[in-house]
């Protein structure tokens, strides 16, 4: 009876898994987001007094609500630093050290905002004729890059995040002591090229590190020294550095980084210098913005025409197709334009979080940095500050959809665009590729009756209207979606500059239900084995020698494989949870051990298949035949997962 019940449950589990994976997931009908919060009436004058009052009324509450220890905010306008203010604590005292308040000279790590300085360094060498944006990088770098696609990988591709690299960030951040070595970093574990160059925006820290390495090679100067001499010092940024660890003269002013306000200070992080290694103060961030606005007192870092080139689109329609119609990357700068004003900048985050935006045509800029991860990340704080600044001092409206496609045409386009998508910034050739098969990583796009689109990602819900064929803009906002279609199917969607949305694959869609079903089957077989043995033992003691028969060697071997495979699934799950908290928490040796466990467990397919053939030839009953077939099928499902999602790939970089 126990075996029959186990088989029934197993069959139902596998059937539900397969049907659940092959059928579209049921979801609630699309619900439009609430109305956009209206902008303040009229434009506030951008003065020191007004900005100070506005920040003092906003930032302390944001720190308390987000659980951030401290922050610094700087605003520049018309050639001068208008305001730079510190809030909260650089050191909370949680480790027993004295509390230190944040001020304008407190040092913060600014993570990926550092990429702006790297991009400027590249463009300085372009101006001098020492670099060409459109020449293959092999002309400058002696690093072997794995290539899957024809065509050059250029500096333009690196600065616009279109080289085609997968996400590979295991070694991007470390707390190990010692100076950062850029040469070693770009050679160690390079990412695979998974897109043709120039076609698919896919944010890449490695690509920017490679650009910094080229600066180092061509200039003949260590990258950190080059940026200090040619970018930071000319801009008057004497409290800024790419050196890791910090120089002794600056170390005492460094803010501590915290995961939570009440937690312990985190170790100083070593980050790939060109991609995220810069440390600066609020005052120096102001000088940096003035330099990028060509308003620096220390002289111009670049010619006016070069700045315009960097702020404008980095690629054209001949490369990006429809994606060029929406917001896209400049040469190192994100297009953040809104309210009818050109805005460019960058944001970044490790334990520290930062964002910088400048208004090239208005002579203004805003910078914010916080020294903690907060309870929900700093995206809301940064977004509220940046959008609040625009709405308060540069209000305006986006052009409407007048003159765009008809409602019928928009409905047709919306039906094609509707679907489920995942990000182009993802690991795709290592075991970590399984992450993109988790529904939590997906973004859904629904077609509404009026031809609008509704995008849902996590708790975010945004409605878009089509303003020109295959180009949608946020209703009441400035975000865009650009849909690239080939042969009637969506190939990619331009979302945030430097990122794309890709349709999920059939394998990604069915992975979770198939693996849950297979794991249920394996667990039932593993549990049924000792329970069956106990049942037979009790029967023998009761004098009933006729009940049940011992399992054959083939069946026992298959069940051992099932147990090992279950253990491997658990080990992969545990490793994933640990790595999400700390990328260095599970080393290559441990990952290879899990791979070996997976491979050995899946060898159970062989005895399982032999046992199934034996049972079929013996003409056994239906229950026994189904039992014999189900185990190798479940193991085969896990083997499919291991192959489809690279779990056995010897390269465990991610």
N, C-alpha and C positions, 0 to 999 in steps of 0.2 A: 504493500500500500504506500509506504514511504517513497519508494523508487518511482511508482506511478505518479504520485503527487508532484515529486520533483520534476519529472519529465513534463507534466502538464504545465507547471509554472514556467519551466524553461522554454517550452514551445511558445507560450503566450508572450514571454519576454522578448524573444527573438523576433516574433511576428510584429509586436508593437514597435520594436526598435526600427525594423525595416520600413514599416508603413509610416511611422512618425518621421523618419528621415527623408522619405521620398515624397511626402505630401507637404505642401506649404504650411508653415506654422499658422495657427489661428491667432488672430490678434484683434484687438478692439478696433472699431471703425476709426479712421483718422479724425482727430480732434484738433481744430485750429488753436494756435496759441492765443493767449490773451492779448489785448491791444497793447501797442507799444506805449511805454511811459512817455508822456509829452515832454518836450524840451522846455526849459525855463523861458518865460516870455522876455523877448528882447535880449540884447547882447550885453554882458557885463564888460566893463572896461578892464583890460588886463593890466592891473596895477599891483604893486607889492602889497598894499593894504588889503585889496580884495582877495588876492590869491592866498595870503596868510590866513585871513579869516575863514576862507573856504576850506583850506587844508586842516586848520585846527578844529573845525567842526566835523570833519569827515574821517581823518586818519586814525585818531585814538579809538573811535568806535569800531572801525574796521579791524584794528589790531585785536581788540578785545573779543569781537565776534569770531574772528578767524583763528584765534589762539596763536598769534605771532608775537615774538618777544619785542621786536623793534623794527623801525623802518626809517629810511631817509628819502625825502622828495626834493627834487630840484626843478625849477622852472626858469627858462631863459626867454628873453624877448628883446628885440631891437639891439643886439650887440652886447647885452650885459646879463649877468646872472641876477634875475629878479628876486628869487626866493630860493633858499636851500635850508631845509629844516629837518631836524631829527626828532624821532618819536620813540618812546619806549626805551628798551635796554639793549646795549651791545653785549653785556654780560648780566645774566639774571641773578647770579649769586647761588644758583642751585648746586654748584659744585664746591661751595664754600669760599669762593673768591669774592672780593668786593663787587657790589653792583656798579656797573658803568652805564651811564645814559648815552644814547646815540646823539651825536651832533654832526655838523656838516663835514667834519674831518675824520669821522669814524670810517674805517675801511670795510667794504663789502665785496664779496665775490659776485661777479655779474654773469657768470655762466655763458650762455650762448650770445649775449649781447657783445661778447668779446669778438665775435665773428665780424663785426663792423670794422674793427681795427685791422683785422687780417685782410679784409677786402680792400681797405684803403691802401695797405702795404702793397698788395698785388697791383692796384691801379697806378701807384707811383712808379713801379717798374714798367708798366705798360706805357705811361707817359714818356719815360726815358728811352723807350724803344728796346728795352731789354727783355720784355715779355710780349707775346701776342695772344690776345684772348682766344683766337680761333685756330691755333696750331695745336696739334696733338701733344699732350703733356709729356710723352716720351722724349720730346726734344729737350725737356728741362729736368726731368726726374729719372733717376736710375732705379726706381721701384717697379718690380714686376707686378702688374695688375692683372688678375684673371679676367679675361674678356670672352664673352659669349656672343657678342654681336659685332658686325662690321661697323666701320665708321670711327672717326676720331673721338677721343675723350679730350675735351678742351678745358682751358681755364674758365671759359664762359659757362660750360656745363657745371664745373665745380662751384662757381659762385651762385648759380641759379638752381643748384640741387637737381640737375638733370643728367648726371653722369650715368645713372641707371643702377647705382649701388643699392643692395639690400641693407637693412638695418643691421648693424653689427656694433654693439656697444659694451661688450663685457669688460674690456680694458680701458674704457673711456675715462672712468673715475675710479681712483683708488686712494686709500688712506695710508698706503705703505710709505715709510720714510724714504727720503732721498730725492735728489733733483729729477725733474722730468726730462726724458730723453726723446726728442721728437723723431730722430732718425730711427730709433728702435720701434717707436709707436707706429709709424706708417708701414714698417716692414712686417710687423707682427700681426698675423691673423687678418689680412686684408679681406674685405667683404666681396662676395660674388657680385658680378654684374648681372642683374636680372631683368633689366629693361634696355632697349636700344637707346643709345645716348641721344639726348635732346627731345625725347618724346614724352616722358612720364615724370613729372615733378615728384621726387621722393627724397625728403629731407635726409641729409647725410652728414653726420659729424666727421666721418672719415674723409669725405670729400674736401671739407674745409681744412682739415689737418694736412691733407695732401697739398692744398694751395699754400699753406704756411710753409710746408717743407720746400716747395718750389721757390718761395721767397728766400729761404735760407740758402738754397743751392745757388741760385742765380746771383744774389747779392754778395755771397761770400761771407756773410755775417750770420752768427747764431740768431735764430728767429727772434728770441726775446730781446737781444741787443738791437737788432734792426728796428723793431717796433718802438723801443724806447728812444732811439736816436732820431728816427725819421717821422714818428707819429706822436708819441706822448710828449716828449720834450718840446717840440715846436708848438704844440697846442697848450703849453704851460702846465701840463699835468704831472707835477713833480711828486704827487702822492699816489701815482698809479704804476702798476708793474704787471708783467706777465711772468716774473720769476716765481718759481715754486720750489721749495718753501720761500716765504717772503724774506726780503732783505732785513737785516737786523734793525735798520733805521725806521722800518715801517711796522714791524711785527707787533709792537706794543699798542698800536692803534686799531688792530684788527678786531672786528666784532666776532663773537662766537656764533656758530651755527647750531640751531636746535631743531629737533623734530617737533617738539611741543614746548610751550613756554615753561612748563614745570619740569621738563626733562633735563638730562645732562648734556653738556656741550659736546658736539660731535668733533671728531678729529679733523684737522685741516686736510682737505681733499686735493690730491694731485689730479689734474684734468688735462686732457690733450690741449696744449697751450693755444694753438690757433683756433680751436673749436670752442674753448670755454675757460681759458686759464687766467683771465684778467681780473685784477683786484683794483678797486678805485674808491674814491670818496664822493660824497654828494657834491662838493665844490668842484672836484676834477671832472665829474660827469657833466657839470654845467659847462666847463671849458671844452669838453669833448663835443657837446652839442653845438657850441658856438663855432668850433672849428669846422664841423660838417655843414654849418650854415654859411661858411666862408666869412665869419664875423670875428675870427680869432685875432687877438692883439699880437700874437706871435708870428703872424704870417700865414699864408695859405698852404694847406697840406696838398691840395690838388687844384688844378685849373677849374674855372667855372663850368666849362663844357664837360669836363670829366665827372663832376658832381651830377650834372643833369643826366649824363649817361647812366650813372649808377642808380639814380632815383627812378628812372624810367624802366619800361619792360626790357628784360634781358634777352628775350627770345621773341621771334615773330611767328605769324601764322604758318609760314612755310615749314616750321618745325613742330609747333604745338597744335596746329590746326585750330579747332574751335576753342581749345583751352586758352588761346591767346586773347580771346574776347573778354575774359573776366580778369579779376585781379591776379597778378602774377609777380614773380620775383623780379626785382631789379638785380643789379650786380652786388649781391650781398645784403640788400635791403628788402624787407617785406613792404608791400603796398598796403597801407592801413587807411587809405583815404576814406573820408566820410564827411557828411554835411556839405558836400561840394568843395571841400578843401583837400589839396594834396597832402598826404601824411605818409611818411615812410619811417621805418624803424626796425626794431628787433626785440625779442624777449627771450628769456632763458630761465632755467631752473635746475638746481641740484638740491642741496640743503638750503642754499640761498636762492631767492627768486628775484628777478629783475626785469624791467622793461624800459625801453627808451623809444620815444617818438619825436620826430621833428617835423615842422611845417615849413618846407623850403620857400614857399611863396609868401609866407606871413612872418617869417623871421622869428618863430617861436619853437620851443621844445620842452618836453616833460620827461623826467626820469624818476623812477621809483625802484627801490630795492628793499627787501625784507630779509631778515636773518633767521628764517625758520620755514619749515614745510607747512605748518598750520594743520588744522584738523581736516580740511578739505582742499588743501593746495591754495596757491595764491592767485589763481586765474580770476576769481571773482573780484578780489581786491584790485588787481591791476586793471581789469576790464572796466570796473566801475570808475576808477580814477581817470583812466584815459578817455573814456567816453564822456564822463562828467566834465572834463576839461574842455573837450570839443563843444559840447552842448552849451556850456556856460560862456565861453569866450569866442567860439567860432560856430555859432548856430547856423543852420541852413538846411536845405532839403535836397534829396536826391531826385534826379529827373524821373518822371513817371514812365509808365509803359505805353504812353500814347504813340501811335504809329507802329507798334509792335505787331506780332502775329495776331490773327483773328482768334476768337475763343475756340472755334472748332479746330483750328490748327494747333493751338496750345494744348487742347485736350488730347489730340493725337500724339503730340510730342511727350506730354506728361505720362501717357500710358506706356510709351517706350522707356522713359527714364525711370519709372517706378521699379523698385527692386530692393535687394539687400546688398550692402557693400561693405568692404573692409579697406583699411588704409594701405597706401603704397609704402608707407614707412613701416616696414615689417621685416623680421627675419624670414627667409624663404627657403634656405638650403640646409638649415640645421634643425635639430630637434625642437628648437624654439618656434618653428613654423606652426606648430600645433596651436599656438596662442590665437592665431587668426581664425581658428575653427570654433572658438568660443563665442556664443551669442553676445556676451558682454562687450566684445570687440567690434560688433557690427553696427552699421548705421543703416537705418531703413528710410526709404524715400517712397512716399505714397502720392498717387495722383488724386487731386480733388476734382469735383464736378466742373469747376470753372476753369480748369486748365492750370491751376496753381499746383505747386509741389509742397509737400510737408515733409521736412527732414527731421528724423528723430535719432538722437545719439545720446544714450544715457538719459539724463533728465532734461537735456536740451531739446526744444521743439521750435523749429523755425519754418515760417511760411514764405514761399518765394512766388513771384509772378514773372512770366516770360516777357522780357523786354525786347528781344530780337530772337530769331530762330535759334533754338537750343541754348539760349542764354537766359538764366533766371536771376533776379535780384530779390533780396529780402524785402518783404513788404514792410515799409516804414523803417528800413535800415539800409545798410551798405554792403552786406555780404553778398557774394555771387556764387552761383552754380553754373558751370559750363559743361555741357554734355557732348561728348564725342561719340558719334555713332558710325559704325561700319557695317554694311550689309544688314541694316535694320536692327542691329543690336548695339547696346552700349559697350564701348571698349573701356572708357575711363571717364571720370567726372572731375573737373577742376573745382576744388573746394577752397581751402585756405592756400595762399601762395606757398609753394614748395611742398605741397601735399596733393595727393590725388585719391579719389575713391575708385576702387576696382570691384567689379561684380564678384560676389563670392562664388567659389567653384562648387561642383556637385559633391566633391569629397569633403569640403568644409561644411557643407550643409548637413551631411548625414553622419559626420564623425561622432558627435556626442550621443545620439540615440543608438547607433550601432555599437559603440564601445560600452555604453551602459547595459545594453542587452547582452552583449558577449560576457561582460563581467558578472552579470547576474547568473548566467548559465554556468560559468566556471565556478562561481561560488557554490551554487547548488550541488554540482558534481563533487567538489572538494568536501563539502559538509556531508553529503550522502555517503561517502566512502567510509569514514569512521563510524557513522551511525549505523550503516548496514552491517559492519563488522560486529558492533556491540549487539545488534539484533540477533545475528547468527550465534554469537557466543551464549546469549541468554537462552536461545532455543535449544542449543546443545545441552546446556545444564538442565533444561527442563525435560530432556530426553527426546526432543523432536529433531532428529538428525536430518530430516528431509527438507527443512526450510532453507531456501537460498543456496547458492553455490558460490564458492570463492571466486573473485575476479581473476581473469587470465592475466598473464604477465603483460600482455599488450595493453589491457585496460588499466592495470595499475600504473604502468609507465606513462600512459596518457594523462592519468589523474595527477601524477607527480608534476608533469609538464603544466597542467592547469594550475596547480598550486604555485609553482614558480612564476608563471605568467601573472597570476593575481598579485603576487608579491612585487613583481616588476611594475605593474600598473600603480600600485600603492607607492612604490619608490619614486616613480616619475611624478606623481601628484605631490608628494612631499618635497621633492627637489624644486618643482615649479613654485610652490608656496614660498619656500625659502629664498629662491632667486628673485622673486618679485619684491621681497623685503630688502635683499642685499645681493647684488649681482655677483659678488665674490664669495658668497657663502657656501657654494658647492663647487669644488674644484674639478678639473678635467679627469683626475683619477677616479673620483667618485662617480662621475657621469659615465666613464667607460665601464665601471663596475656594474652600473644599472643596465648598460647596453648588453653586457655579457649575460646578466641574469635574464634579460628579455630574450636573447637569442637561444639560450639553453632551454628556457621554458617553452618557446615556440617549437622546439624540436619534438614536443609532444604531439604535434600534428602527425608525425610518421607512425608511431604506434597506434594513435587514435584512428588513422585511416586503415591500418591493417586490421584492427579490431572490428571496424565497421564492415570490411569485406568479409571477415570470418562470420560475422553474425548474419549478413545477407546470404552467404552461401549455405549456412546452416538452416535457412528457412525458418528463423525464429519468428515470434509474434511481433505485431506492429509496435507495441510499446518498447520491446527490446531493440528493434531496428532503429526506431526514432532516437532512443537513448544512445545507441552506438554512433549514429550520424551526427547528433547534436554537438558532441564534444569537439571533434575535429573542425566542424563548421565554426564554432565559437573561437577556437584557436586561430583559424584562418582569418576571421574578422580582425583579431588583434594583430596578426601578421600584416594584413592589409594596412592597418593604421601605422604600424612601424615603418613600412616601406613608403607609404604615401606621404608621411609627415617626417621622414628623415630621422627617425629615432635611432637607427642603426648606423647613421653616417659617422665615420670615424672622426670627422671634423666636428668637435663639440663647441666650437666658437659660436657666439651669438651676440 
